[in-house]
Amino acid sequence: MADIGFFSQKAIFNLLSELSETKSLLSNIINSMNEFYLLLDRENNIQATNPYTLGLLGYKKYELINYSYDLIFDRENRKKIRESIDSLLEEKKPGIDFEVIVRRKEGKQIPLLLSASKVWDKYTQTESIILVGKDISERKQAEKALQKACDELEVRVEKRTARLVKAKEQLEQEITEHKQAEARLKQTMADLERSNVELEQFAYITSHDLQEPLRMVASYVQLLARRYKGKLDADADDFIAYAVDGATRMQQMINDLLAYSRVGTRGSGSEPADCEAILDRVLAHLRVAIEESGAVVTHDPLPTVMADVSQLTQLFQNLIGNAIKFHDEEPLRVHISAEQKGNEWVFSVCDNGIGIDPEYANRIFVIFERLHGKEYPGTGIGLAICKRIIERHRGRIWMESEPGKGSTFYFTIPRSET
């Protein structure tokens, strides 16, 4: 019996020695952990901790051991821990993780990611709770910074979206206004085209219908001049002469107006027009005027273009006729040339006549606009007809001049129909 007691005591001693070593090893592990650690009894009193936790909370060990965890957790976080522990104990879960706020001794709050687990001591027949946690301050700061960045990004996105919506609305408004303006422009163009047609018809009908009564007035006034010239007093002769001159000028203006209105209504289609052949015909028509003025008309090689031959003939005749009409004592020289520039031909009719002040360069193309007195014949419609012809051919016409040094008229004709 003595031997049995000896061996039992030896076994107990060995067991206690191993238990002490295990406890010492476990204590060393706990003390070396860089994590929050608390051991709680069933009444939530702190039974053990480690140096990391003491440093984190700013307490001495004796200030925590056997004190309630109320010391470092406020009511809300105690409730969260209690609910987690109750759930752990009642539902027999191995462990549960949750976030809480722990309070340092001076009051600073530290966020923790806490893990709770239960421990059963079979020797003391008691149950304890282990709380192990990690300081997540940096993560919370990163989350806060990320949330702030997300909020700022959301604000910027909202502002940007608002600007885009506003820009979209403005664009839609501009598109609507553009469509409305385009519709108004189309309507205006249609009205203008209709008005131009009506105006051309009116001008043609008016000038045509006026010719017969005016011809009768002119005939009788001329008859008066022949029968009674010198038989009445001097004033009567002057009055009759004025009437004859007025009737003649009116007839010429009506004929010119009729010619102007026919540019748009009587023109033919485009066809190959040999400008050199056209110029030869024009010079033949103007032969008497050229000889009487002593003018010398020259030209460079001229191209063949797509145009209304009759109207192009009228154009050259008007421009060369103007040069012959407005010249001074110097021998008149007229030169015609053409140069290809891009998709158009640029023609020029250059003379050394009396010239025109550049101030009036645009006025000369206005119908019935005259810059000179009766010493130069004409109604002031020739250049207006030239402008109308060129516009019908989708070209441009302009003039460069200097008083006393002549004028150059330029006009363009597209190289081909588009």
ZICOR-V5663 format. One record per residue. N is the residue number from 1. RES is the residue in three letters. PHI is phi in radians with two decimals (NA if undefined). PSI is psi as a letter, one per 40 degrees, with the letter a starting at -180 (999 if undefined). NEAR is the number of other C-alpha atoms within 10 Angstrom. Layout:
n=N res=RES phi=PHI psi=PSI near=NEAR
n=N res=RES phi=PHI psi=PSI near=NEAR
//
This chain:
n=1 res=MET phi=NA psi=d near=5
n=2 res=ALA phi=-1.11 psi=d near=7
n=3 res=ASP phi=-1.15 psi=d near=7
n=4 res=ILE phi=-1.11 psi=d near=9
n=5 res=GLY phi=-1.13 psi=d near=10
n=6 res=PHE phi=-1.10 psi=d near=11
n=7 res=PHE phi=-1.18 psi=d near=11
n=8 res=SER phi=-1.17 psi=d near=12
n=9 res=GLN phi=-1.13 psi=d near=11
n=10 res=LYS phi=-1.15 psi=d near=12
n=11 res=ALA phi=-1.15 psi=d near=12
n=12 res=ILE phi=-1.12 psi=d near=12
n=13 res=PHE phi=-1.08 psi=d near=12
n=14 res=ASN phi=-1.11 psi=d near=12
n=15 res=LEU phi=-1.14 psi=d near=12
n=16 res=LEU phi=-1.15 psi=d near=12
n=17 res=SER phi=-1.11 psi=d near=12
n=18 res=GLU phi=-1.14 psi=d near=12
n=19 res=LEU phi=-1.15 psi=d near=12
n=20 res=SER phi=-1.15 psi=d near=12
n=21 res=GLU phi=-1.15 psi=d near=12
n=22 res=THR phi=-1.11 psi=d near=12
n=23 res=LYS phi=-1.12 psi=d near=12
n=24 res=SER phi=-1.14 psi=d near=12
n=25 res=LEU phi=-1.12 psi=d near=12
n=26 res=LEU phi=-1.11 psi=d near=12
n=27 res=SER phi=-1.12 psi=d near=15
n=28 res=ASN phi=-1.11 psi=d near=12
n=29 res=ILE phi=-1.08 psi=d near=11
n=30 res=ILE phi=-1.09 psi=d near=19
n=31 res=ASN phi=-1.20 psi=d near=16
n=32 res=SER phi=-1.55 psi=e near=12
n=33 res=MET phi=-1.21 psi=h near=15
n=34 res=ASN phi=-1.71 psi=f near=15
n=35 res=GLU phi=-2.43 psi=i near=18
n=36 res=PHE phi=-1.16 psi=h near=24
n=37 res=TYR phi=-2.57 psi=h near=23
n=38 res=LEU phi=-2.44 psi=i near=22
n=39 res=LEU phi=-2.00 psi=h near=21
n=40 res=LEU phi=-1.96 psi=i near=24
n=41 res=ASP phi=-1.54 psi=a near=19
n=42 res=ARG phi=-1.16 psi=e near=11
n=43 res=GLU phi=-1.66 psi=e near=9
n=44 res=ASN phi=1.20 psi=f near=17
n=45 res=ASN phi=-1.59 psi=i near=20
n=46 res=ILE phi=-1.38 psi=h near=21
n=47 res=GLN phi=-1.80 psi=d near=17
n=48 res=ALA phi=-2.77 psi=i near=17
n=49 res=THR phi=-2.67 psi=a near=22
n=50 res=ASN phi=-2.41 psi=i near=21
n=51 res=PRO phi=-1.02 psi=d near=19
n=52 res=TYR phi=-1.05 psi=d near=17
n=53 res=THR phi=-1.14 psi=d near=22
n=54 res=LEU phi=-1.07 psi=d near=18
n=55 res=GLY phi=-1.17 psi=d near=13
n=56 res=LEU phi=-1.13 psi=d near=17
n=57 res=LEU phi=-1.63 psi=e near=20
n=58 res=GLY phi=1.39 psi=f near=15
n=59 res=TYR phi=-1.88 psi=i near=15
n=60 res=LYS phi=-1.51 psi=i near=13
n=61 res=LYS phi=-1.11 psi=d near=15
n=62 res=TYR phi=-1.20 psi=e near=8
n=63 res=GLU phi=-1.43 psi=e near=11
n=64 res=LEU phi=-2.01 psi=d near=19
n=65 res=ILE phi=-1.08 psi=h near=17
n=66 res=ASN phi=1.22 psi=e near=15
n=67 res=TYR phi=-1.74 psi=i near=15
n=68 res=SER phi=-1.21 psi=i near=16
n=69 res=TYR phi=-1.20 psi=e near=18
n=70 res=ASP phi=-1.01 psi=d near=14
n=71 res=LEU phi=-1.12 psi=d near=15
n=72 res=ILE phi=-2.06 psi=e near=19
n=73 res=PHE phi=-2.13 psi=h near=19
n=74 res=ASP phi=-1.37 psi=i near=15
n=75 res=ARG phi=-1.05 psi=d near=10
n=76 res=GLU phi=-1.10 psi=d near=11
n=77 res=ASN phi=-1.30 psi=d near=16
n=78 res=ARG phi=-1.12 psi=d near=18
n=79 res=LYS phi=-1.09 psi=d near=12
n=80 res=LYS phi=-1.11 psi=d near=16
n=81 res=ILE phi=-1.19 psi=d near=21
n=82 res=ARG phi=-1.07 psi=d near=13
n=83 res=GLU phi=-1.09 psi=d near=12
n=84 res=SER phi=-1.18 psi=d near=19
n=85 res=ILE phi=-1.18 psi=d near=22
n=86 res=ASP phi=-1.04 psi=d near=12
n=87 res=SER phi=-1.09 psi=d near=14
n=88 res=LEU phi=-1.12 psi=d near=18
n=89 res=LEU phi=-1.32 psi=d near=16
n=90 res=GLU phi=-1.29 psi=d near=9
n=91 res=GLU phi=-1.62 psi=e near=9
n=92 res=LYS phi=0.99 psi=f near=11
n=93 res=LYS phi=-1.45 psi=i near=13
n=94 res=PRO phi=-1.25 psi=d near=11
n=95 res=GLY phi=3.12 psi=i near=16
n=96 res=ILE phi=-2.62 psi=i near=14
n=97 res=ASP phi=-1.91 psi=i near=15
n=98 res=PHE phi=-2.83 psi=i near=13
n=99 res=GLU phi=-1.76 psi=h near=16
n=100 res=VAL phi=-2.41 psi=i near=20
n=101 res=ILE phi=-2.01 psi=h near=19
n=102 res=VAL phi=-1.81 psi=i near=22
n=103 res=ARG phi=-1.89 psi=h near=19
n=104 res=ARG phi=-1.20 psi=i near=18
n=105 res=LYS phi=-1.04 psi=d near=15
n=106 res=GLU phi=-1.44 psi=e near=9
n=107 res=GLY phi=1.91 psi=e near=11
n=108 res=LYS phi=-1.13 psi=i near=10
n=109 res=GLN phi=-1.73 psi=h near=16
n=110 res=ILE phi=-2.22 psi=h near=16
n=111 res=PRO phi=-1.36 psi=h near=18
n=112 res=LEU phi=-2.24 psi=i near=20
n=113 res=LEU phi=-1.72 psi=h near=16
n=114 res=LEU phi=-1.82 psi=i near=22
n=115 res=SER phi=-2.15 psi=h near=19
n=116 res=ALA phi=-1.89 psi=h near=21
n=117 res=SER phi=-2.56 psi=i near=20
n=118 res=LYS phi=-1.81 psi=i near=20
n=119 res=VAL phi=-2.27 psi=h near=14
n=120 res=TRP phi=-1.92 psi=h near=11
n=121 res=ASP phi=-1.67 psi=h near=10
n=122 res=LYS phi=-1.28 psi=e near=8
n=123 res=TYR phi=-1.38 psi=d near=6
n=124 res=THR phi=-1.68 psi=e near=7
n=125 res=GLN phi=0.96 psi=f near=7
n=126 res=THR phi=-2.22 psi=i near=11
n=127 res=GLU phi=-1.96 psi=h near=14
n=128 res=SER phi=-2.17 psi=i near=18
n=129 res=ILE phi=-2.05 psi=h near=22
n=130 res=ILE phi=-1.83 psi=h near=22
n=131 res=LEU phi=-1.95 psi=h near=21
n=132 res=VAL phi=-2.11 psi=h near=20
n=133 res=GLY phi=-2.51 psi=i near=22
n=134 res=LYS phi=-2.27 psi=h near=16
n=135 res=ASP phi=-1.19 psi=h near=18
n=136 res=ILE phi=-1.97 psi=f near=15
n=137 res=SER phi=-1.03 psi=d near=14
n=138 res=GLU phi=-1.11 psi=d near=10
n=139 res=ARG phi=-1.13 psi=d near=11
n=140 res=LYS phi=-1.11 psi=d near=14
n=141 res=GLN phi=-1.11 psi=d near=11
n=142 res=ALA phi=-1.12 psi=d near=12
n=143 res=GLU phi=-1.10 psi=d near=13
n=144 res=LYS phi=-1.11 psi=d near=12
n=145 res=ALA phi=-1.12 psi=d near=12
n=146 res=LEU phi=-1.13 psi=d near=12
n=147 res=GLN phi=-1.11 psi=d near=12
n=148 res=LYS phi=-1.10 psi=d near=12
n=149 res=ALA phi=-1.10 psi=d near=12
n=150 res=CYS phi=-1.13 psi=d near=14
n=151 res=ASP phi=-1.11 psi=d near=12
n=152 res=GLU phi=-1.12 psi=d near=12
n=153 res=LEU phi=-1.11 psi=d near=13
n=154 res=GLU phi=-1.12 psi=d near=13
n=155 res=VAL phi=-1.10 psi=d near=12
n=156 res=ARG phi=-1.11 psi=d near=12
n=157 res=VAL phi=-1.11 psi=d near=14
n=158 res=GLU phi=-1.09 psi=d near=12
n=159 res=LYS phi=-1.13 psi=d near=12
n=160 res=ARG phi=-1.10 psi=d near=13
n=161 res=THR phi=-1.08 psi=d near=13
n=162 res=ALA phi=-1.07 psi=d near=12
n=163 res=ARG phi=-1.13 psi=d near=12
n=164 res=LEU phi=-1.14 psi=d near=13
n=165 res=VAL phi=-1.10 psi=d near=12
n=166 res=LYS phi=-1.11 psi=d near=12
n=167 res=ALA phi=-1.09 psi=d near=12
n=168 res=LYS phi=-1.11 psi=d near=12
n=169 res=GLU phi=-1.10 psi=d near=12
n=170 res=GLN phi=-1.11 psi=d near=12
n=171 res=LEU phi=-1.10 psi=d near=12
n=172 res=GLU phi=-1.08 psi=d near=12
n=173 res=GLN phi=-1.12 psi=d near=12
n=174 res=GLU phi=-1.11 psi=d near=12
n=175 res=ILE phi=-1.10 psi=d near=12
n=176 res=THR phi=-1.08 psi=d near=12
n=177 res=GLU phi=-1.12 psi=d near=12
n=178 res=HIS phi=-1.11 psi=d near=12
n=179 res=LYS phi=-1.12 psi=d near=12
n=180 res=GLN phi=-1.12 psi=d near=12
n=181 res=ALA phi=-1.12 psi=d near=12
n=182 res=GLU phi=-1.12 psi=d near=12
n=183 res=ALA phi=-1.14 psi=d near=12
n=184 res=ARG phi=-1.13 psi=d near=12
n=185 res=LEU phi=-1.11 psi=d near=12
n=186 res=LYS phi=-1.06 psi=d near=12
n=187 res=GLN phi=-1.13 psi=d near=12
n=188 res=THR phi=-1.10 psi=d near=12
n=189 res=MET phi=-1.09 psi=d near=12
n=190 res=ALA phi=-1.13 psi=d near=12
n=191 res=ASP phi=-1.11 psi=d near=12
n=192 res=LEU phi=-1.14 psi=d near=13
n=193 res=GLU phi=-1.10 psi=d near=12
n=194 res=ARG phi=-1.12 psi=d near=12
n=195 res=SER phi=-1.12 psi=d near=12
n=196 res=ASN phi=-1.11 psi=d near=14
n=197 res=VAL phi=-1.10 psi=d near=15
n=198 res=GLU phi=-1.11 psi=d near=12
n=199 res=LEU phi=-1.16 psi=d near=14
n=200 res=GLU phi=-1.09 psi=d near=20
n=201 res=GLN phi=-1.12 psi=d near=16
n=202 res=PHE phi=-1.10 psi=d near=13
n=203 res=ALA phi=-1.09 psi=d near=19
n=204 res=TYR phi=-1.16 psi=d near=21
n=205 res=ILE phi=-1.12 psi=d near=13
n=206 res=THR phi=-1.08 psi=d near=14
n=207 res=SER phi=-1.14 psi=d near=20
n=208 res=HIS phi=-1.20 psi=d near=14
n=209 res=ASP phi=-1.25 psi=d near=12
n=210 res=LEU phi=-1.34 psi=d near=15
n=211 res=GLN phi=-1.08 psi=d near=16
n=212 res=GLU phi=-1.15 psi=d near=12
n=213 res=PRO phi=-1.13 psi=d near=10
n=214 res=LEU phi=-1.20 psi=d near=16
n=215 res=ARG phi=-1.07 psi=d near=15
n=216 res=MET phi=-1.17 psi=d near=12
n=217 res=VAL phi=-1.06 psi=d near=16
n=218 res=ALA phi=-1.09 psi=d near=20
n=219 res=SER phi=-1.09 psi=d near=15
n=220 res=TYR phi=-1.23 psi=d near=13
n=221 res=VAL phi=-1.16 psi=d near=19
n=222 res=GLN phi=-1.14 psi=d near=18
n=223 res=LEU phi=-1.12 psi=d near=14
n=224 res=LEU phi=-1.08 psi=d near=15
n=225 res=ALA phi=-1.10 psi=d near=19
n=226 res=ARG phi=-1.21 psi=d near=11
n=227 res=ARG phi=-1.35 psi=d near=10
n=228 res=TYR phi=-2.00 psi=e near=13
n=229 res=LYS phi=-1.09 psi=h near=16
n=230 res=GLY phi=1.47 psi=e near=11
n=231 res=LYS phi=-1.64 psi=e near=9
n=232 res=LEU phi=-1.87 psi=a near=9
n=233 res=ASP phi=-1.38 psi=i near=10
n=234 res=ALA phi=-1.09 psi=d near=11
n=235 res=ASP phi=-1.09 psi=d near=9
n=236 res=ALA phi=-1.08 psi=d near=15
n=237 res=ASP phi=-1.07 psi=d near=17
n=238 res=ASP phi=-1.13 psi=d near=13
n=239 res=PHE phi=-1.08 psi=d near=12
n=240 res=ILE phi=-1.10 psi=d near=20
n=241 res=ALA phi=-1.10 psi=d near=17
n=242 res=TYR phi=-1.07 psi=d near=13
n=243 res=ALA phi=-1.14 psi=d near=17
n=244 res=VAL phi=-1.10 psi=d near=21
n=245 res=ASP phi=-1.11 psi=d near=15
n=246 res=GLY phi=-1.11 psi=d near=13
n=247 res=ALA phi=-1.13 psi=d near=20
n=248 res=THR phi=-1.12 psi=d near=17
n=249 res=ARG phi=-1.13 psi=d near=15
n=250 res=MET phi=-1.11 psi=d near=18
n=251 res=GLN phi=-1.07 psi=d near=19
n=252 res=GLN phi=-1.13 psi=d near=15
n=253 res=MET phi=-1.13 psi=d near=18
n=254 res=ILE phi=-1.13 psi=d near=21
n=255 res=ASN phi=-1.08 psi=d near=16
n=256 res=ASP phi=-1.16 psi=d near=21
n=257 res=LEU phi=-1.09 psi=d near=23
n=258 res=LEU phi=-1.11 psi=d near=19
n=259 res=ALA phi=-1.13 psi=d near=18
n=260 res=TYR phi=-1.11 psi=d near=22
n=261 res=SER phi=-1.19 psi=d near=22
n=262 res=ARG phi=-1.36 psi=e near=16
n=263 res=VAL phi=-1.02 psi=d near=17
n=264 res=GLY phi=-1.53 psi=d near=16
n=265 res=THR phi=-1.81 psi=d near=12
n=266 res=ARG phi=-1.95 psi=e near=10
n=267 res=GLY phi=-1.23 psi=i near=14
n=268 res=SER phi=-1.70 psi=i near=13
n=269 res=GLY phi=-1.30 psi=i near=9
n=270 res=SER phi=-1.32 psi=i near=14
n=271 res=GLU phi=-2.66 psi=i near=13
n=272 res=PRO phi=-1.02 psi=h near=13
n=273 res=ALA phi=-2.05 psi=h near=18
n=274 res=ASP phi=-1.37 psi=h near=16
n=275 res=CYS phi=-1.15 psi=d near=20
n=276 res=GLU phi=-1.20 psi=d near=15
n=277 res=ALA phi=-1.16 psi=d near=12
n=278 res=ILE phi=-1.09 psi=d near=20
n=279 res=LEU phi=-1.11 psi=d near=19
n=280 res=ASP phi=-1.06 psi=d near=12
n=281 res=ARG phi=-1.13 psi=d near=15
n=282 res=VAL phi=-1.08 psi=d near=20
n=283 res=LEU phi=-1.14 psi=d near=17
n=284 res=ALA phi=-1.17 psi=d near=11
n=285 res=HIS phi=-1.12 psi=d near=12
n=286 res=LEU phi=-1.68 psi=e near=15
n=287 res=ARG phi=-0.97 psi=d near=12
n=288 res=VAL phi=-1.12 psi=d near=11
n=289 res=ALA phi=-1.11 psi=d near=14
n=290 res=ILE phi=-1.15 psi=d near=19
n=291 res=GLU phi=-1.15 psi=d near=10
n=292 res=GLU phi=-1.14 psi=d near=9
n=293 res=SER phi=-1.50 psi=e near=15
n=294 res=GLY phi=1.25 psi=f near=14
n=295 res=ALA phi=-1.28 psi=i near=19
n=296 res=VAL phi=-2.03 psi=h near=14
n=297 res=VAL phi=-1.92 psi=h near=17
n=298 res=THR phi=-2.19 psi=i near=12
n=299 res=HIS phi=-2.76 psi=i near=15
n=300 res=ASP phi=-1.50 psi=i near=11
n=301 res=PRO phi=-0.99 psi=h near=10
n=302 res=LEU phi=-1.95 psi=i near=18
n=303 res=PRO phi=-1.50 psi=i near=17
n=304 res=THR phi=-1.77 psi=h near=15
n=305 res=VAL phi=-2.20 psi=i near=20
n=306 res=MET phi=-1.53 psi=h near=17
n=307 res=ALA phi=-2.82 psi=i near=25
n=308 res=ASP phi=-1.40 psi=h near=18
n=309 res=VAL phi=-1.03 psi=d near=20
n=310 res=SER phi=-1.14 psi=d near=12
n=311 res=GLN phi=-1.29 psi=d near=21
n=312 res=LEU phi=-1.15 psi=d near=21
n=313 res=THR phi=-1.10 psi=d near=18
n=314 res=GLN phi=-1.10 psi=d near=17
n=315 res=LEU phi=-1.08 psi=d near=22
n=316 res=PHE phi=-1.08 psi=d near=20
n=317 res=GLN phi=-1.13 psi=d near=21
n=318 res=ASN phi=-1.13 psi=d near=18
n=319 res=LEU phi=-1.19 psi=d near=20
n=320 res=ILE phi=-1.22 psi=d near=24
n=321 res=GLY phi=-1.08 psi=d near=17
n=322 res=ASN phi=-1.09 psi=d near=16
n=323 res=ALA phi=-1.07 psi=d near=25
n=324 res=ILE phi=-1.17 psi=d near=25
n=325 res=LYS phi=-1.18 psi=d near=17
n=326 res=PHE phi=-1.77 psi=g near=20
n=327 res=HIS phi=-2.28 psi=i near=21
n=328 res=ASP phi=-1.91 psi=a near=15
n=329 res=GLU phi=-1.24 psi=d near=8
n=330 res=GLU phi=-1.16 psi=i near=11
n=331 res=PRO phi=-1.02 psi=h near=12
n=332 res=LEU phi=-1.41 psi=h near=21
n=333 res=ARG phi=-2.21 psi=h near=18
n=334 res=VAL phi=-2.21 psi=h near=20
n=335 res=HIS phi=-2.28 psi=h near=16
n=336 res=ILE phi=-1.99 psi=h near=21
n=337 res=SER phi=-2.52 psi=i near=16
n=338 res=ALA phi=-2.55 psi=i near=19
n=339 res=GLU phi=-2.41 psi=h near=15
n=340 res=GLN phi=-1.44 psi=h near=14
n=341 res=LYS phi=-2.31 psi=h near=11
n=342 res=GLY phi=1.11 psi=b near=9
n=343 res=ASN phi=-1.74 psi=f near=11
n=344 res=GLU phi=-2.55 psi=i near=16
n=345 res=TRP phi=-1.76 psi=h near=21
n=346 res=VAL phi=-1.89 psi=h near=20
n=347 res=PHE phi=-1.69 psi=i near=20
n=348 res=SER phi=-2.42 psi=i near=21
n=349 res=VAL phi=-2.14 psi=h near=22
n=350 res=CYS phi=-1.94 psi=h near=25
n=351 res=ASP phi=-2.38 psi=i near=28
n=352 res=ASN phi=-1.97 psi=f near=24
n=353 res=GLY phi=-1.35 psi=a near=27
n=354 res=ILE phi=-1.30 psi=d near=21
n=355 res=GLY phi=1.33 psi=i near=20
n=356 res=ILE phi=-2.42 psi=i near=21
n=357 res=ASP phi=-1.10 psi=h near=14
n=358 res=PRO phi=-0.95 psi=d near=14
n=359 res=GLU phi=-1.04 psi=d near=9
n=360 res=TYR phi=-1.80 psi=e near=12
n=361 res=ALA phi=-1.06 psi=d near=13
n=362 res=ASN phi=-1.57 psi=d near=10
n=363 res=ARG phi=-1.15 psi=d near=15
n=364 res=ILE phi=-1.18 psi=e near=20
n=365 res=PHE phi=-1.63 psi=e near=22
n=366 res=VAL phi=-1.51 psi=h near=15
n=367 res=ILE phi=-1.05 psi=h near=18
n=368 res=PHE phi=1.09 psi=e near=18
n=369 res=GLU phi=-1.52 psi=h near=15
n=370 res=ARG phi=-2.09 psi=h near=16
n=371 res=LEU phi=-1.83 psi=e near=12
n=372 res=HIS phi=-2.17 psi=i near=12
n=373 res=GLY phi=-1.40 psi=a near=8
n=374 res=LYS phi=-1.23 psi=e near=8
n=375 res=GLU phi=-1.16 psi=e near=7
n=376 res=TYR phi=-1.99 psi=h near=12
n=377 res=PRO phi=-1.24 psi=i near=11
n=378 res=GLY phi=2.13 psi=i near=18
n=379 res=THR phi=-1.89 psi=e near=18
n=380 res=GLY phi=1.43 psi=f near=19
n=381 res=ILE phi=-1.99 psi=e near=21
n=382 res=GLY phi=-1.03 psi=d near=26
n=383 res=LEU phi=-1.25 psi=d near=21
n=384 res=ALA phi=-1.11 psi=d near=17
n=385 res=ILE phi=-1.15 psi=d near=25
n=386 res=CYS phi=-1.03 psi=d near=24
n=387 res=LYS phi=-1.08 psi=d near=21
n=388 res=ARG phi=-1.13 psi=d near=21
n=389 res=ILE phi=-1.12 psi=d near=24
n=390 res=ILE phi=-1.14 psi=d near=19
n=391 res=GLU phi=-1.11 psi=d near=16
n=392 res=ARG phi=-1.10 psi=d near=16
n=393 res=HIS phi=-1.63 psi=e near=19
n=394 res=ARG phi=1.03 psi=f near=13
n=395 res=GLY phi=-2.06 psi=a near=17
n=396 res=ARG phi=-2.27 psi=i near=17
n=397 res=ILE phi=-2.45 psi=h near=20
n=398 res=TRP phi=-2.72 psi=i near=15
n=399 res=MET phi=-2.37 psi=i near=19
n=400 res=GLU phi=-2.17 psi=h near=15
n=401 res=SER phi=-2.70 psi=i near=22
n=402 res=GLU phi=-2.58 psi=h near=16
n=403 res=PRO phi=-0.92 psi=h near=13
n=404 res=GLY phi=1.44 psi=e near=14
n=405 res=LYS phi=-2.18 psi=e near=12
n=406 res=GLY phi=1.62 psi=i near=22
n=407 res=SER phi=-2.41 psi=i near=24
n=408 res=THR phi=-2.27 psi=h near=22
n=409 res=PHE phi=-1.77 psi=h near=18
n=410 res=TYR phi=-1.97 psi=i near=18
n=411 res=PHE phi=-2.60 psi=i near=21
n=412 res=THR phi=-2.08 psi=i near=23
n=413 res=ILE phi=-2.40 psi=h near=22
n=414 res=PRO phi=-0.98 psi=i near=20
n=415 res=ARG phi=-1.14 psi=d near=18
n=416 res=SER phi=-2.64 psi=i near=13
n=417 res=GLU phi=-1.24 psi=i near=12
n=418 res=THR phi=-2.11 psi=999 near=5
//
